[in-house]
Amino acid sequence: MAAPTLPSRTQWTVADLLARFGPILAARIRTNPAPGTATEADVIEIHNREKRLYELVDGILVEKTMGYHESYLALLLGHLLNSFVIPRRLGLVAGEAGMLRLAAGLVRIPDVSFVSWDRLPDRQIPREPIPHLAPDLAVEVLSASNTPKEMDEKLHDYFAAGAKLVWYVDPAAKTVTVFIRPEKGMILRENQTLDGGSVLPGFSLRLAELFAEPAPPKP
């Protein structure tokens, strides 16, 4: 039996896209440029012009979407990581617009990322819009628009590029799934403590603190 023919760079159908990403919202797939033809230049140009973030996968632009709550959690977690990283001079923490080239033609945008100094060219902050970097730690805050297939592939991409630790934060379930390899994650619940493992030894965070609802001041 002949091997199935894969879609060419310019011939992605709706069925192909569903098979590639799972039941993803159609609005998250950019159709101009056509799926299969996009490049890093398109990622940068669209971000500069429209202030929208797209990941680049197989020449396809997939919009990175976050709700207010997800953005709040990402910023809070980034702040807590920075408070640990900066005084110890361990490296850099980037937020939800920190685009990374994990491989040629593959751009991922973790909601929070930590990169140690040893991974940074010349041990300096990259100035290019999409540096070729693999994070030591990548954090994704899950939203309703993410599909399991999409997140599973993203997880494998991070580790294939050299990531050592990945956290998937689930705001709805109030859990964090910790991965030190893509095959299996450990689920931590609200009454447990998240730690930095071998990537950020000494860092710890009670998940009850992360998921706590901020209280307004009393009148």
Residue, then its C-alpha position, 0 to 999 in steps of 0.5 A: m500500500a502506498a504511503p499517504t500523501l502529506p499536504s504540501r506547504t500550500q495545500w492545508t485543508v480544514a481536515d488537515l488542520l484539525a488532524r494537526f492541532g485537534p479541534i482548534l478554534a478556526a479563528r486561531i489559525r491565520t489564513n493570510p499568509a496561507p497555512g503552510t507558507a508563513t515565516e518568522a518575518d510574518v510573526i514579527e510583522i503581524h506583531n508589530r502592526e497588529k500587536r497580536l502574537y502568533e506561534l509558527v508551526d509547520g508554516i502555520l500561524v496559530e494565535k496565542t490567546m489568553g484571557y484576563h485571569e490567565s494573564y494575571l496568573a502568568l504575570l504573578l508567577g513571573h513576578l514571583l520567579n523574578s523575585f527569586v532569580i534576580p537577587r541570585r543572578l541566575g538568568l532571565v525571566a520573560g513574560e507572555a510576549g517572549m517569543l522563542r525560536l526552538a528550531a528552524g521554522l518553529v516559534r513558541i511563546p511560553d506565558v513565562s520562561f526562565v533562561s539561565w545565563d549559560r544559555l544566553p549568547d555572550r551572557q547578555i539579553p537578546r536584542e532580536p525579536i525572536p532569539h534562538l533559545a530553549p528555556d530551562l523552564a517554560v510555563e503555560v497557563l491553560s485557557a479554554s481555547n487550547t486543545p490537548k493535542e496542541m499542548d502535547e505537541k508544544l510540550h514535546d517541542y520544549f523538551a526536544a529543544g532542550a528545556k529541563l522543566v515545564w509547568y502547565v498551570d490550569p486556572a480552572a482546576k487550580t492545579v499545576t502539572v510538572f513535567i521533567r520529561p514529556e511522557k508523564g507529568m505530576i499533578l500538584r493541587e492547591n494544597q501542595t507546594l510547587d518547587g523549582g527542582s534542579v532548574l531553580p533549586g530553593f524556589s518554592l511556592r504554595l499553590a494556595e498563594l498562586f491561586a488565591e483571590p486578591a482581596p480589595p482593601k476594606p472600606 
